[in-house]
Amino acid sequence: MSLEKLREKAIYQNSIDTWIAACEEKQVDWYETENYKRFVSHLLKNGLSLKKFPLCIKETGGMYERGKDKTKFAETLSQLEDPNAAAYTIKLNDAAIGVIRSFQFAN
C-alpha cells in the first residue's frame, strides 16, 4: 500500500503502518526492528510532530503484510526500551510524506 492510499484511509496513522507502507513503496523488507528504529529517529530529527501512541498489540489485527506477522513485529518492538521503538501517531500531510520518503534505507 502506498503512503497516499494509507492517507486516504485516515490522515492520522500509526508509525508502524506508515513504516510498512514506506517500505512497500521502496520494495524493502519492513520486518527489521533496527531499521524501524532508524526510521523513527529520522522522522524525529527532521522535525515531524510525533505523538506516542499506545498501540494495542491486538489492534494490529494479526495482519500478514508481505508474508510477515505485523502483530509479532509490534510485540517485538514493545519489548524494547528505546524510544525509537515506540509506536507514534503521524499526520500524513504532504510535508510528512516528503520526510518519510527522504529516509535512506540500508542496503
C-alpha positions as CSV (number, residue, x, y, z in Angstrom):
1,M,0.0,0.0,0.0
2,S,1.3,3.4,-0.9
3,L,1.5,6.3,1.6
4,E,-1.2,8.1,-0.3
5,K,-3.6,5.1,0.0
6,L,-2.8,4.9,3.7
7,R,-3.6,8.6,4.0
8,E,-6.9,8.1,2.2
9,K,-7.9,5.7,5.0
10,A,-7.2,8.3,7.7
11,I,-4.8,11.3,7.8
12,Y,-3.5,10.2,11.2
13,Q,-1.8,6.9,11.1
14,N,0.4,4.9,13.5
15,S,4.1,4.8,12.7
16,I,4.2,1.0,12.2
17,D,1.6,1.1,9.4
18,T,3.4,4.1,8.0
19,W,6.7,2.3,8.1
20,I,5.2,-0.7,6.3
21,A,3.8,1.5,3.6
22,A,7.1,3.3,3.1
23,C,8.9,0.0,2.8
24,E,6.4,-1.3,0.3
25,E,6.9,1.8,-1.8
26,K,10.7,1.1,-1.9
27,Q,10.2,-2.6,-2.1
28,V,12.3,-3.3,1.0
29,D,11.7,-5.7,4.0
30,W,9.9,-3.9,6.8
31,Y,10.4,-6.6,9.4
32,E,13.8,-5.5,10.8
33,T,13.3,-3.6,14.1
34,E,16.7,-1.8,13.9
35,N,15.6,-0.3,10.6
36,Y,12.3,0.8,12.1
37,K,14.1,2.5,15.0
38,R,16.3,4.3,12.4
39,F,13.2,5.4,10.6
40,V,11.6,6.8,13.7
41,S,14.8,8.6,14.6
42,H,14.9,10.1,11.1
43,L,11.3,11.4,11.5
44,L,12.1,13.0,14.9
45,K,15.4,14.5,13.7
46,N,13.5,16.1,10.7
47,G,11.0,17.8,13.0
48,L,7.9,15.8,12.5
49,S,5.5,16.1,15.3
50,L,5.1,12.6,16.6
51,K,2.8,11.7,19.5
52,K,3.4,8.4,21.3
53,F,0.6,6.1,20.5
54,P,-0.3,3.3,22.9
55,L,-0.7,0.7,20.2
56,C,-2.6,-2.3,21.5
57,I,-0.9,-5.4,20.0
58,K,-4.3,-6.9,19.3
59,E,-5.3,-3.8,17.3
60,T,-2.6,-4.5,14.7
61,G,-5.1,-7.2,13.7
62,G,-2.6,-10.1,13.3
63,M,-2.4,-9.0,9.7
64,Y,0.2,-10.5,7.5
65,E,1.9,-8.0,5.3
66,R,4.1,-9.4,2.5
67,G,4.1,-12.7,4.4
68,K,5.2,-11.3,7.8
69,D,3.2,-11.1,11.0
70,K,2.6,-7.5,12.0
71,T,1.4,-8.4,15.5
72,K,4.7,-10.2,16.1
73,F,6.7,-7.2,14.8
74,A,4.8,-4.8,17.1
75,E,5.2,-7.2,20.1
76,T,9.0,-7.3,19.5
77,L,9.1,-3.5,19.4
78,S,7.1,-3.2,22.6
79,Q,9.7,-5.2,24.5
80,L,12.5,-2.7,23.6
81,E,13.2,0.2,25.8
82,D,14.5,2.5,23.1
83,P,12.1,5.4,22.5
84,N,12.6,4.9,18.8
85,A,11.0,1.5,19.1
86,A,7.7,3.0,20.3
87,A,4.6,3.5,18.1
88,Y,3.7,7.1,17.3
89,T,0.8,8.9,15.6
90,I,1.8,10.7,12.4
91,K,-0.2,13.2,10.5
92,L,0.3,12.2,6.9
93,N,0.3,15.6,5.3
94,D,2.4,16.4,2.2
95,A,5.3,17.6,4.3
96,A,5.4,14.5,6.4
97,I,5.2,12.2,3.4
98,G,8.2,14.1,2.0
99,V,10.2,13.5,5.2
100,I,9.1,9.8,5.2
101,R,10.2,9.3,1.6
102,S,13.6,11.0,2.3
103,F,14.5,8.2,4.7
104,Q,17.6,6.3,3.3
105,F,17.0,2.6,3.6
106,A,20.1,0.5,4.4
107,N,21.4,-1.7,1.6
